Amino acid sequence: MPSLPKPKARSATFFDIEMLPAGHGDALWIEYGDAGMCHRVLIDCGTQQTAAHLMRRVAQMPENQQLLELFVMSHIDSDHIGGALPFLRAAKQGLRFGDVWFNGWRHVSGALGARQGEIFSTAIQDLELPWNRWRDGSAIVIEDASALPVYTLPGGMKLTLLSPLPQQLKKLAPVWMQEMKRYGLEPGSRVDYSRFLKGTPSTSTNVDELADSPFSSDAGAPNGSSIALLAEFHGTAAILGADAYAPVLMASVERLLQERKLERLKIDAFKVAHHGSQNNLSADLLKLLDCRHYLLSSNGDHFGHPDRQAVARIIKYGGKQPTIHFNYRSRYNDVWSRPDLQEKYSYAARFPAVDATGLAVSLKTTPA
């Protein structure tokens, strides 16, 4: 197994996002804090194979800091939840959790469901972990039309909830049992997104043509239920998009812009939703952001992500000279490493080193 990136010297304050090698999914290991204390957040657990990388990360934690301030399971797709059950074994070995955010069947329907749909929820209960403590056990959703929910983690990281809306959870309810079976809680199960994908992967490198191709929003019920966040720490901000719908993210960003009296939301990084699917990243969403760094998590298996249309939209509408960070080099994204394309379209592409897996992005913070 290739080695994980080695820890580096930290500045006075830091905010690092590491896209672990999560197959075609997401597993974000986030560290923030200052020279005296490192705080950690985990968002999603990738595919089943990702659990080994997560356990290695836990093993690297100092014995007196075996704590995740927050563990977010954004939704039930297998490429986000697949590695969770093996990883939760770490809780039996001393790993502690400040809170676990996950919208289970009880939050979708108000009642417990069949055993198959309750495995992850049952694991949380059996291990006596805190579950949606922030909401006193209720669903993690945007309920108030006037303000987005905000939660501040120990150490000062502020999280603003951008998704989901209650109607997305309601939409998930009728298909919960089917989706749990197909998307996440049987060994070896794989997501079938074919009914949400349109056409065949593009082979074009014409950024203008790709970027302006018609946008058709994702309609998958599990994706719509994604917990997506704006994380802010010491003057630095990142959107962590999970697999959220672009229109929902747009609406939340527009609410923030109105509240903060801004024309564009300045962020340092955007972990692009749904691994760079063309159906989850619109030009209109990008136009609301002032961002330089875009993070794409996928090895391209099964669905060929990221779509060239999504990458082209980042290049054309993602700000001046954007940098695109990939946690794998694959036949689907390698084209963007071409020097001639980077020069022609004024962007930069960053890939893992040959002897490493995953990719870490250190955001520039403002010391206190």
C-alpha positions as CSV (number, residue, x, y, z in Angstrom):
1,M,0.0,0.0,0.0
2,P,1.5,3.4,-0.9
3,S,2.3,5.6,2.0
4,L,0.2,8.5,3.2
5,P,1.6,12.0,3.0
6,K,4.0,12.7,5.9
7,P,2.9,15.3,8.5
8,K,4.6,18.6,8.0
9,A,5.6,21.5,10.3
10,R,2.6,23.6,11.3
11,S,2.3,27.4,11.3
12,A,0.9,29.3,14.3
13,T,-2.6,28.4,13.1
14,F,-3.6,25.9,10.5
15,F,-6.5,24.5,8.5
16,D,-5.7,21.4,6.5
17,I,-8.0,19.2,4.4
18,E,-6.8,15.8,3.4
19,M,-8.7,13.9,0.7
20,L,-7.9,10.3,1.8
21,P,-7.7,7.6,-1.0
22,A,-11.4,6.8,-0.8
23,G,-11.8,5.0,-4.1
24,H,-14.6,6.6,-6.1
25,G,-15.9,8.2,-2.9
26,D,-15.1,10.8,-0.2
27,A,-13.2,10.6,3.1
28,L,-12.0,14.0,4.3
29,W,-9.6,14.2,7.3
30,I,-9.6,17.7,8.5
31,E,-7.1,19.2,11.1
32,Y,-7.2,22.7,12.4
33,G,-5.9,24.6,15.4
34,D,-2.6,26.2,16.5
35,A,0.8,25.2,17.7
36,G,-0.6,24.1,21.1
37,M,-3.6,22.0,20.0
38,C,-4.7,20.1,16.9
39,H,-8.4,19.5,16.5
40,R,-9.8,16.9,14.0
41,V,-12.9,16.4,12.0
42,L,-13.8,13.5,9.7
43,I,-16.3,13.8,7.0
44,D,-17.4,10.5,5.4
45,C,-15.5,7.2,5.2
46,G,-15.2,6.3,1.5
47,T,-15.5,2.8,0.3
48,Q,-14.8,-0.3,2.4
49,Q,-11.1,-0.2,1.5
50,T,-10.8,3.3,2.9
51,A,-11.1,2.0,6.5
52,A,-7.5,0.8,6.5
53,H,-6.3,4.4,5.7
54,L,-8.6,5.8,8.4
55,M,-7.2,3.4,11.0
56,R,-3.7,4.4,10.1
57,R,-4.7,8.1,10.6
58,V,-6.1,7.2,14.0
59,A,-2.8,5.3,14.9
60,Q,-0.9,8.5,14.1
61,M,-2.9,10.6,16.6
62,P,-1.1,11.3,20.0
63,E,-2.4,9.1,22.8
64,N,-3.7,12.1,24.7
65,Q,-5.6,13.4,21.6
66,Q,-7.6,10.4,20.5
67,L,-10.6,12.6,19.8
68,L,-12.6,13.6,16.7
69,E,-14.4,16.8,17.5
70,L,-17.0,15.8,14.9
71,F,-17.7,12.9,12.6
72,V,-20.1,13.7,9.8
73,M,-21.6,10.9,7.7
74,S,-23.0,13.1,5.0
75,H,-25.5,10.5,3.5
76,I,-26.0,6.8,2.8
77,D,-24.2,6.2,-0.5
78,S,-21.7,3.3,-0.3
79,D,-18.8,5.4,-1.5
80,H,-19.3,7.6,1.6
81,I,-20.4,5.1,4.2
82,G,-18.7,1.9,3.0
83,G,-15.7,2.3,5.3
84,A,-17.6,3.5,8.3
85,L,-18.5,0.3,10.0
86,P,-14.9,-1.0,10.1
87,F,-13.7,2.4,11.1
88,L,-16.1,2.5,14.1
89,R,-14.2,-0.3,15.6
90,A,-11.7,2.3,16.5
91,A,-14.2,3.6,19.1
92,K,-13.7,0.3,20.9
93,Q,-10.0,1.0,21.0
94,G,-10.3,4.4,22.7
95,L,-11.2,6.9,19.9
96,R,-13.7,9.4,21.2
97,F,-16.2,11.5,19.3
98,G,-17.5,15.0,20.3
99,D,-20.5,14.4,18.1
100,V,-21.7,12.3,15.2
101,W,-23.9,13.9,12.5
102,F,-25.9,11.4,10.5
103,N,-29.6,11.6,9.4
104,G,-30.8,8.1,9.9
105,W,-34.2,6.4,9.3
106,R,-35.6,7.9,12.5
107,H,-34.9,11.4,11.1
108,V,-36.3,10.5,7.7
109,S,-39.5,8.9,8.8
110,G,-39.8,9.5,12.5
111,A,-39.6,5.8,13.2
112,L,-37.1,2.9,13.2
113,G,-37.0,0.9,10.0
114,A,-36.0,-2.6,9.0
115,R,-32.8,-4.1,10.4
116,Q,-30.9,-3.6,7.1
117,G,-31.5,0.2,7.2
118,E,-30.5,0.5,10.8
119,I,-27.1,-1.1,10.8
120,F,-25.1,2.1,10.9
121,S,-27.6,3.7,13.4
122,T,-27.4,0.6,15.6
123,A,-23.6,0.8,15.6
124,I,-23.8,4.4,16.8
125,Q,-26.1,3.3,19.6
126,D,-24.3,0.2,20.6
127,L,-21.0,2.1,20.9
128,E,-22.9,4.8,22.9
129,L,-21.7,7.6,20.6
130,P,-23.2,11.0,20.7
131,W,-25.7,11.3,17.8
132,N,-26.8,14.7,16.4
133,R,-26.1,16.1,19.8
134,W,-26.0,19.6,18.2
135,R,-29.7,19.2,17.4
136,D,-30.6,17.3,20.6
137,G,-30.9,14.2,18.5
138,S,-33.1,15.7,15.8
139,A,-32.3,15.8,12.1
140,I,-29.4,17.9,10.8
141,V,-31.4,20.1,8.3
142,I,-31.9,23.7,7.4
143,E,-35.3,24.5,8.9
144,D,-35.4,28.2,9.5
145,A,-36.0,30.3,6.3
146,S,-34.3,33.3,7.8
147,A,-31.0,32.0,8.9
148,L,-28.7,29.1,8.2
149,P,-27.8,27.0,11.2
150,V,-24.3,27.7,12.7
151,Y,-22.3,25.5,15.0
152,T,-18.9,26.3,16.5
153,L,-16.5,23.5,17.2
154,P,-14.0,23.4,20.1
155,G,-11.0,25.4,19.0
156,G,-13.0,27.9,17.1
157,M,-14.0,26.4,13.7
158,K,-17.4,27.7,12.7
159,L,-19.6,25.4,10.6
160,T,-22.6,26.8,8.6
161,L,-25.0,24.2,7.3
162,L,-25.7,24.5,3.6
163,S,-27.6,21.3,2.9
164,P,-30.0,19.4,3.2
165,L,-33.4,21.0,3.3
166,P,-36.3,19.1,5.0
167,Q,-37.9,18.3,1.6
168,Q,-34.7,16.4,0.6
169,L,-35.1,14.1,3.6
170,K,-38.8,13.7,2.9
171,K,-37.9,12.8,-0.7
172,L,-35.6,10.1,0.6
173,A,-38.1,8.4,2.9
174,P,-40.0,6.4,0.2
175,V,-36.8,4.9,-1.2
176,W,-34.8,4.5,2.0
177,M,-35.0,0.8,2.2
178,Q,-34.0,0.3,-1.4
179,E,-31.3,2.9,-1.2
180,M,-29.7,1.5,2.0
181,K,-29.5,-1.9,0.3
182,R,-28.1,-0.6,-2.9
183,Y,-25.9,2.1,-1.6
184,G,-24.1,1.3,1.5
185,L,-24.7,-1.5,4.0
186,E,-23.9,-4.7,2.3
187,P,-20.4,-5.9,1.8
188,G,-19.4,-5.4,-1.9
189,S,-22.5,-3.4,-2.8
190,R,-22.0,-0.7,-5.5
191,V,-23.9,2.4,-6.3
192,D,-25.9,2.3,-9.6
193,Y,-26.0,5.9,-10.7
194,S,-26.8,5.0,-14.3
195,R,-30.3,6.4,-14.1
196,F,-28.9,9.8,-13.1
197,L,-26.1,10.0,-15.7
198,K,-26.8,11.3,-19.2
199,G,-24.9,10.4,-22.3
200,T,-21.3,9.1,-22.5
201,P,-18.1,10.7,-21.0
202,S,-16.8,13.5,-23.2
203,T,-13.4,13.3,-24.8
204,S,-13.3,17.0,-25.7
205,T,-10.6,19.4,-24.3
206,N,-12.5,22.5,-25.5
207,V,-13.0,24.2,-22.2
208,D,-15.4,26.9,-23.5
209,E,-17.6,24.3,-25.2
210,L,-17.6,21.9,-22.2
211,A,-18.2,24.7,-19.6
212,D,-21.2,26.0,-21.4
213,S,-22.8,22.6,-22.0
214,P,-26.4,22.5,-20.7
215,F,-26.7,21.9,-16.9
216,S,-29.1,19.3,-15.7
217,S,-29.3,19.0,-11.9
218,D,-28.8,15.7,-10.0
219,A,-32.1,14.2,-8.8
220,G,-30.9,11.2,-6.8
221,A,-32.6,11.1,-3.4
222,P,-29.6,10.1,-1.3
223,N,-27.4,12.8,-2.8
224,G,-30.1,15.4,-2.0
225,S,-30.0,14.4,1.6
226,S,-26.2,15.2,1.9
227,I,-25.0,17.2,4.8
228,A,-22.9,20.0,3.2
229,L,-21.0,22.6,5.2
230,L,-19.2,25.9,5.1
231,A,-16.2,25.6,7.4
232,E,-14.5,28.8,8.6
233,F,-11.4,29.2,10.8
234,H,-9.1,32.1,11.4
235,G,-10.0,34.0,8.2
236,T,-10.1,30.9,6.1
237,A,-13.1,29.2,4.6
238,A,-14.0,26.1,2.7
239,I,-17.2,24.6,1.3
240,L,-17.4,20.8,1.9
241,G,-20.1,19.8,-0.7
242,A,-20.6,16.1,-0.1
243,D,-23.0,15.1,-2.9
244,A,-25.3,18.0,-2.5
245,Y,-27.6,19.4,-5.2
246,A,-26.1,22.5,-6.9
247,P,-29.4,24.5,-6.6
248,V,-29.5,23.8,-2.8
249,L,-25.9,25.0,-2.4
250,M,-26.7,28.0,-4.5
251,A,-29.7,29.0,-2.4
252,S,-27.7,28.7,0.8
253,V,-24.8,30.7,-0.6
254,E,-27.3,33.4,-1.8
255,R,-28.7,33.6,1.7
256,L,-25.2,34.1,3.1
257,L,-24.4,36.8,0.6
258,Q,-27.6,38.6,1.5
259,E,-26.9,38.2,5.2
260,R,-23.3,39.4,4.9
261,K,-24.0,42.0,2.3
262,L,-21.6,40.6,-0.3
263,E,-21.7,40.0,-4.0
264,R,-19.6,36.9,-4.0
265,L,-18.7,34.5,-1.2
266,K,-14.9,34.5,-0.6
267,I,-13.7,31.0,0.2
268,D,-10.3,29.4,0.0
269,A,-11.4,26.0,-1.1
270,F,-14.4,24.1,-2.5
271,K,-14.5,20.3,-2.1
272,V,-16.7,19.9,-5.2
273,A,-19.9,18.0,-4.8
274,H,-20.4,14.5,-6.1
275,H,-16.8,14.0,-7.1
276,G,-17.0,16.4,-10.0
277,S,-20.3,15.2,-11.6
278,Q,-21.5,17.6,-14.3
279,N,-25.0,17.3,-12.6
280,N,-23.8,18.8,-9.3
281,L,-21.7,21.7,-10.4
282,S,-23.2,24.6,-12.3
283,A,-21.7,27.7,-13.7
284,D,-24.2,29.7,-11.8
285,L,-23.0,28.3,-8.5
286,L,-19.4,29.0,-9.4
287,K,-20.2,32.6,-10.3
288,L,-21.4,33.2,-6.7
289,L,-17.9,32.2,-5.3
290,D,-14.6,33.9,-5.1
291,C,-12.4,30.8,-4.8
292,R,-8.9,29.7,-5.9
293,H,-8.7,26.0,-4.9
294,Y,-11.0,23.2,-6.0
295,L,-10.8,19.7,-4.5
296,L,-12.0,16.7,-6.4
297,S,-12.1,13.2,-4.7
298,S,-12.4,10.2,-7.0
299,N,-10.4,7.5,-8.7
300,G,-12.9,7.4,-11.5
301,D,-14.0,3.9,-10.9
302,H,-17.6,3.0,-11.9
303,F,-18.7,6.5,-13.0
304,G,-15.7,8.1,-14.7
305,H,-15.7,11.1,-12.3
306,P,-14.8,13.9,-12.6
307,D,-16.8,14.8,-15.7
308,R,-14.9,17.0,-18.1
309,Q,-17.8,19.4,-18.2
310,A,-17.5,20.0,-14.4
311,V,-13.7,20.6,-14.6
312,A,-14.2,22.9,-17.5
313,R,-16.8,24.9,-15.6
314,I,-14.2,25.3,-12.8
315,I,-11.6,26.5,-15.2
316,K,-13.9,29.0,-17.0
317,Y,-16.1,30.2,-14.1
318,G,-14.1,29.3,-11.0
319,G,-12.1,32.5,-10.8
320,K,-8.7,33.7,-12.0
321,Q,-6.1,31.0,-12.4
322,P,-7.8,28.3,-10.2
323,T,-5.9,25.4,-8.9
324,I,-7.6,22.0,-9.2
325,H,-6.5,19.3,-6.6
326,F,-7.1,15.6,-7.5
327,N,-6.5,12.9,-4.9
328,Y,-5.8,10.4,-7.6
329,R,-4.3,10.5,-11.1
330,S,-6.6,8.5,-13.4
331,R,-7.3,8.1,-17.0
332,Y,-10.3,10.4,-16.5
333,N,-8.4,13.4,-15.0
334,D,-4.9,13.0,-16.4
335,V,-5.8,15.1,-19.4
336,W,-5.9,18.2,-17.1
337,S,-2.2,17.7,-16.3
338,R,-1.2,18.7,-19.9
339,P,1.0,21.8,-19.8
340,D,-0.5,23.2,-23.0
341,L,-4.0,23.2,-21.6
342,Q,-2.9,24.7,-18.3
343,E,-1.2,27.5,-20.2
344,K,-4.0,28.1,-22.7
345,Y,-6.7,28.2,-20.1
346,S,-4.7,29.7,-17.1
347,Y,-5.3,27.1,-14.4
348,A,-3.1,24.7,-12.4
349,A,-3.6,21.0,-11.7
350,R,-2.2,19.2,-8.7
351,F,-1.9,15.4,-8.3
352,P,-0.5,13.1,-5.6
353,A,3.2,12.4,-5.6
354,V,4.1,9.1,-7.3
355,D,4.9,7.4,-3.9
356,A,1.8,8.8,-2.1
357,T,-1.9,8.3,-2.0
358,G,-4.5,10.9,-1.3
359,L,-3.8,14.6,-1.3
360,A,-3.6,17.2,1.5
361,V,-4.4,20.9,1.0
362,S,-3.2,23.4,3.6
363,L,-5.2,26.6,3.6
364,K,-3.6,29.9,4.6
365,T,-5.0,31.1,8.0
366,T,-4.6,34.4,9.8
367,P,-2.9,34.0,13.2
368,A,-4.9,35.2,16.2
